[in-house]
């Protein structure tokens, strides 16, 4: 699968690393040891030191640039790390989603995982025209987007608001077998760091079975 990035988004410094895993077996509890390892690793870390981390700073700077206050809406990796530091635990959703959370909290890179069966055509990252409907995970009501927001879309719908919110329409469920894994890159974060985060996610998902279609691609 190819992900296209429009010129306007490329000028913002947006890039992604991605791959696909097909035929995996989703469920619950298969990655419990991996979850506990990352929880033990970061449970005693001072959360206030996170803002000194260069990766966290890069995502915070990008958030400010696109009109998001990162002190109110934390970048995904930072939010997960703070959750560990606050209560010692990551959420348990399902094995595939847990793999992304393990990788994101470990690397501080936002990881999106999408059910390929729900994706129409090949995704692209564009700026919203305004009026697009977005169905955020965890909320019942859809949102109508204003113009100029970086979004990932397929031929029919908004899959993701870049780089921090996924749509429930393409979200992973327990029945999901084939997944697209995407690491969200921003200026100031080396491409190899994004690629590594996707590789970490992929290696965890491969523990559940299935086959990786191709090496991680940077777009």
Secondary structure, 3 states (H helix, E strand, C coil): CCCEECHHHHHCCCEEEEEEEECCCCCCCCCHHHHHHHHHHHCCCCHHHHHHCHHHHHHHHHHHHCCCCCCCCCCHHHHHHHHHHHHCCCCCCCHHHHHHHHHHHHHCCCEEEEEHHHCCCCCEEEECCCCCEECECCCCCCEECCCCCEEEECCCCEEEECCCEEEHHHCCCCCCCCEEEEEEECCCCCHHHHHHHHHHHHHHHHCCCCEECCCCEEC
